[in-house]
Amino acid sequence: MTEILSQDEIDALLTAISTGDVEPQDYSVQKEQKKVKIYDFRRPDKFSKDQIRTLQMIHETFARLTTTALSAQLRALVSVHVASVDQLTYEEFVRSIPNPTTLAIINMDPLKGSAVLEIDPSITFTIIDKLFGGTGEATKLSRELTDIELSVMEGIVVRILGNLRECWSNVIDLRPRLGNIETNPQFAQIVPPNEMVVLITLETKVGEVEGMMNLCLPYITIEPIISKLSAQFWFSSIRKGATDENLQIIQNRLEGVNLNVVAEIGAVEVSMEEVLSLSVGDVVKLPNTKIDSDMVVKVEGRRKFKCRPGLVGSRVAVQVGDRIDEVPDELLITKKEEEDM
């Protein structure tokens, strides 16, 4: 930090220089030293900071999808989130993982090359225990998987790869396929040891058991699409996603969704005692409902249309009339909160 001299100190300094007690060069301004950045040519950084951030955003989506998928399949509370995204050599990655472990070799079609999904043994054996009907408690097993356990983990990995395809859909139509599962890292040499890779570390929690999942993507595998790994391209791809073709696909899928539709004649409040005393032929009087009044069609519990009762052949039916624009409950709650404020 630069020191500011007072007027007396300046006068004393000028006096000392004029009398020869102090040489002027002793007070020459020292040049700032240039900052030197260390660069290791044996370990070059091939991913820019922007590309690393984009990869993190892509795989945060992957983590959310995997959380939902595993929670549904294991019927347990599962949490997956991105802990870090780093670039390192493949040799450093292999040295950082335990032996034995679960290593899934993934074919990254249409990209040339492979990737590796490593699942920590604690997570692997917890998943297997849950699927076999156990409690999923933490175990300290350190052994290779049996043929049955390998088959079970293949199903888990295939389900996870579906999430990987979805999260990459805005960049490339990725079709990842499971090649094989290895337990010894030395047998999973997909690239040379000094080749640069990006490592996405996912903190995973199944019930009370915590561990890591690591997704290793070699640079040579994703090099053809490296220019697309920018935040600007990624966000523009998301905005362009709602094309007419995609909207038509969404509409077609929505048309096949089954909904619960009810024609409501009216409503009345009765006690449980009155309900239990009802028998065939009894008449229930509906207040505020006249013979010529419109009935209401409810779709999934929401008022959507007015209707009139009638017959189609020998079947009871209703004729749909005017649309009812009902305010959603969420908006009603928000409006009430604003009024209270």
N, C-alpha and C positions, 0 to 999 in steps of 0.2 A: 504494500500500500504506500503511495506517495506521501512523504511527510511535508507539511506546509510550514515554512519558516515564518517567524514573527518579524516585524520591522527591525527590532533591535538585533536579532540574529543575522539578518541580511546586512545591516550596517557593520556589524563586527566581522563578517566574512569579507566584505569589500575592503575593510581596513587591513585585514591580515594579508590579502592578496596584494594590495598596493605597497605594503611595507616589505613584501618578500618572505614573510613568515610561512606562507602556504603557496604551493605551486598550483596554477589554474588547472592543469591537467588532472590533478587529484580529484576534481569535482566534475569531470566530464561525464556526460550522460552515458550510462551503460546500455549497450544495445541489447535488445531483447533476444534471448536465445530462441532459435527455431525449434518447434516441437517436432520430434521425430516419432513416427508411427512404426512400430515393429511389425514386420510382415514375414511370415513363415512360408517360404516357397514350397515346402513339403506338405503344407496344409493350407492351401489357398481357399479363401472364402468365395464360393461360387453363387451364393444366394444373397441378394440385396436385402436391406432391412424391410423394404416395401413388400418383397416377395415372402419374407418370413411372416410379416403381419397378415398377408392374405392367406397363407397356409394355416395360420392360427385361426382366422375367422372361419375358414372352410371346415376345419376339424372341430371347432366349437359346435357347429351344426351336427357333425358326426357324433360328438359326445352326447348331445341331447337325444338324438335318434337311438343311439345304443342304450342309453339309460332307459328309455321307454320299452325297447325291445326286450332287454334282459329282465326288466321288472315284470313284464307280462309272462315271459317264458319260465322264470324261476319262481314266480309268485312270492317275491321278496322285495324289500326295499333296496334298490340299486342306485348308486350315484356314480356318474362318470363325468369328469371335466378335465379340460386341458391344463396341465401343470406347467409345461414349458415347450418351446419349439427351438431346437438348437441345430447347428450344423457342425458336423465332426466327421472323422474318417470312419470307414466301415470297421476297421480294426478296433477303434476305440469303442464303438457300439458293442462289438462282440465281447470285448473284455468287461464291459459294464453290466452284462446280464449273467444270471446264475446258470450253473450247469449241474443237473439237468433242468430244463425249462420247456415251455410249450412254444415252438417256433413254427408259425404257419407261413409257408412260401406261397406268395400270391402272384399269379400271372395278371399283369396289368393291361390286358387287351383294351383298345387297339395299340397302346404304347408297347414298345419293345422293351423287354426286361421284366424284372420281378421286384416285388417289395416283400417286406417281412413284418408280420404282426407277432409280437412276443407277448405272452400272457404270463404273469408271475405265477409260480407254483401255488402260492397260497390262494390266489383267486381261482386257479384251475381246479384244485381239489375241493374248494368250497362249492363251485358250480356243479361239479360232478356229484358231490354229496347231496346237494339240494335236488338234483334231477333224479337221484336214486331214492328219494324219500327221506333223507336225513334232515338234520336241523341246520346244517351249513355252518357248524362251529369251526373255529380256526384250528388248523392242523399244521404240524411241522414236518410233513412228509417231504422227503427228498429222494425221489426215485423216478424211473421212467414210467410212462403210462402203459397200461395193459391195452390189448387190442380192443376190448370193449370200451375202455375209457377214451381211447383215440377216436373211436367211432362217434362217441357222444360229443367230444370236443369239435369234431368235424362239422356236426350239425350246428353248434354254437357259432363257429367261425363263418360258416356259410351265411348264417343270419346276419352277422355283423357286416359281412361284405356287401349285403344289400343296402345297408345304411351308408357304406362308403361310396357306392355308386350314386346314391341320391345326393349326397353332399357335394360331389364333384360335378353334378349335372349342369351347373351354370358355366363350367369351364370346358368340359369335354364329356362326351357320352362314354364314360368309363364302364367297362364290363369286367370287373375283377373276378377271377376264378381261383379257387383253392387248388394248388398243385399238390402239395403233401405237407405233412406235419413232422417236424424233426424235434428231438429232445436235446441233442448235443449241438451247441452253436458252431462247433468246428465243421459240422456237416452241412451248414447252410451258407456256403460261400457263393453268394449270388453276384458279387462284384469283387474286384481286387481289393486287398486290405487298405491301400492308401487312397481309394476312391472316396470322394466326398459324398455324404448323405445328409438328409435332413431328418431329424429324429423328433417325432411328436410324442411326448410323454403324457399319458392319460392317467390321472389318479382315479382309481376304481375302488368302490366300497360296496361289498355285497353283505347286507345285514350289518354285522359288527366287524367283519373281516375287511381289512384294507390292504391294497397292493397296487401294482402298476401294470398298465398295458402300454407297450411301446410300438409305434408304427414307424418303420424305417423305410424311407423313400430315397433310393439312390438318385444322384444328379443325372446320370446318363439315362435313367428311365424317364424322367419328366422333362428332360432337356427340350424335346420338340414343342412343348407347350409352356416353356418357361416365360415367354413374352406375355402370356395370358395371366400370369400370376402377379397381377398388380391390382391394387384396390380399385382403381378407376375402371379397369376392364370388368372386374368382378361385379361391382355395383351396377355398371351399365348392362351387364348380362341379366341381372335380376330385374331391372326395369323393363328390358325387352322380353322378359319371360312370358308376359301376359299377351301373347299374340292371338290372332283369331283362331289359329289351329289349336292352341292350348286351351282357349276358352271353350271351343267346341268339345274337346276331350273331357274337360271338367263338366260341361253340361250333360254329356252322354252318361258320365258316371253318376251324376246326381239323379238323373232320370231313373236309374235302377235302384235307388235307395228306398227301402220300405218304411212307411210312416204310419203311425197310429191315427186314424181318422174317426171321429165320433160325432154323431148328430145328437145334439142335446136339446131335449124338449123344454126343460126347465130345471129349477133347483128348489129344494126345500130342506129345511133343517128339522130333523126328527131325532128323538132320543133312541138309545139302544133298545130300551124296553119296547118302544113302538115298532122298531124294526123286527124284533124277535116275535112280535105278536101278529105280523102280517101273514096272510094266507091267500091262496088263489081266489081271485074275484074281488079282493079289496080294492078300493079306490083311494088313491093318494091325491089330495088337492094341492096344486102348484100355485102359490100366490104370485101375483103380477104376471100370470101367463093366461092369455085368452085363447079361445079355440082358433080364432083367425090370426093369431100372432105368428110371426116368423120364428122358426127354430134356428139354432146356431150350429154351424159346422166347426168343430175344433180339430186342429192338426197339431199333434204332439202337445195337447193341452192349451194351445193358443187359439183364440177366436179369429177365424179367417173369413168365413162367408155366412151370409144369411141363406136359409133354405126353406122349402115348403114340403110337407110330407105328401106322399102319394103311393101309387102302386105301379109296378112294371110287370105285367102278367099277373102272376100270383104272389109276387115278392113285394115286400115293403121297401120303399125307396124314398129318396128325397131329391128335389130339384134345386140345384145350386143357384143362388141369386147374387145379390150385390156383395161386393167385397167389404170386409170390415178392417179398417186400418187401426189396428190395436198398437198402442205404444208398448215396446218391450219393458219387462220388469226392471231391467238395468237402468233404462232411461228414467223410469218413474222414481227409482231410488235416488238417482243423481239429482233429479229435479227437487225431490223432497229435501235432500241435504242442502241444496242451494237456498231453498226457502227458509230452512232452519237457521242458516248462517245470516 
